[in-house]
Amino acid sequence: MPFSGPLEDRMAIRELMDTHAHGVMTLDPELWGSIWAEDAYWELPEYPDLGGFSGKAAIVAGWTESMKHYGLDNCSKPMVYFMQPGSIEVDGDAARAVAYTIEIFDDPASGKRVRATGRYDDELKRIDGLWKFTRRSYRTVFAD
């Protein structure tokens, strides 16, 4: 079942996804970083310039650096970024989720405007009463 478990938990996880997107759109590393567990892993295999990051501090530092290169109008504006859940499955204090992204940015290599859709495969845990991402793996679904 793509959505299972207590509604309150699913809503809290959805809000983490929304916080991720809002952090990107506002270029706010503190806000964006608030979604991660301290020992989390962020995997970006299709972006060899980014790769993967272990631990919240490395994740936020890597994201902060990448946002210097992935924006609009020569990075004078943030990229356009939205996230929508495809599934959220809660089992006690653990959860799995899928989230889809809609992104518009200027490719740092070519300078061309890219419209893309991506997919995150997520693992989460409730830590001290709050849901946090422990693992996020991103792949591109479509890019023009």
N, C-alpha and C positions, 0 to 999 in steps of 0.2 A: 504494500500500500504506500503510495507516494507521500502521504501526510498522515502520520500516526503519532500517538502519544498525547499527553495533556496539552490542551490549547494554549494555556499560559506559557508553557515551555516553548512551543512552536512560535508563539508571538515574540518571545524574547530572542529567539534565534533569528527570526525575520528582522528584528530591530538591529541585530548585529550586522546583517547584510546591508540594511539601509545605512547604518553608521559607516560601513566600509565605503559605500558609494558617496555619501555626504563628505567624508574625509577626503576622497579624491577630488570632488568638485570644489571644495574649499581649500585644498592643499594644506590641510591641518594634520601634521604628523602626530600630535598628541591624541586628537580625536580618532584618527585612523588606527593608531597603535593600541587604542583601548580595547579592541576586539580580540586581541591575541593573548594566549596563555604564555607564561614566561618561558616555557620549554617548547614552544610551537615550532613547526617547520612549514615554510612556504616554498612550494615547488613551482618553477616556471620553466619547464624544459624547452619550450619553443622560443625562449628569449635567452640565447647563449650569453648575451652581455649581462644578464641578470642571474641566470642559473637558479640556485636554491639557497635558502637562508635558514640557519638553525638558531633558534632563540629569539625572543621578542626584540631585544636590542638590535640584533643584526637585521631582523626583518624590517624594523622601522627605519634603520639607517639605509638599507638597500632601497626601500620604497622612496624615502626622501631624496636620495640621489637620482633615482629613475624619474621622479617627477620633474627634475630639471630638464629632461629630454623628451618627455611624452606630454605635450600640451598642444595648444592651438596658437596660431599667429606667432610663430617663432618662440613659443613657450611664454608669450606675454599673457596668455590666458590658460586656465586649466583645461584639460580634456573634458569632453562631455561624457558622463559615465553614469549608467543606471544598472541596477541589479534586481533580478526577479527570482524568487525561489522556484525550483522545479520539483523539489521534494524536501521534506524535513521529517525524519523518523527518530523519535525520542524513545530511548529505552533506559529508564532510570536516570542516572547522572551522566549518561553518554548519549551521543546522537550522531547521526550521519545526515548529510544534506547535499543537495545539488543546487547550484545557483547559476543563472545565466546572466551575462552582461551585454549591454549595448554600449559601444564605445565609439567616439569620434575624436581623432587626434591627427596631428601631422607627423608622419613617419620621420624619425630623426635622420635616417640614412638618405632618403630620397626627397624629403620635404613635401611629399604628396599627402593630401588629405585622405585618411583611411577611415572607413566605416566598418566596424567589426562587431562580431558577436562572439563571446567566449563562454566557457563553462568552467565552473569551480566544482570539484569534488571535495567535500569537506568532512572533517571529523571534529567533534566538539565534546567538551566536558563541562559539567557544572563544577566550578571551583569557588569555594567560599560563598556559595549561594548564587553565583553569577555564571552565565554561559560564556565560554570563551572558545575560540577556534584553537585547536591543537595541531591541525594539519589542513592546509589548503593546497590543492593542486590545480593549476590553471592550464587550460588548453584553448586554442582558437578553434571556433566552430566555423566561422566564415569571416572573410575580410575581402573587401574590394580594392 
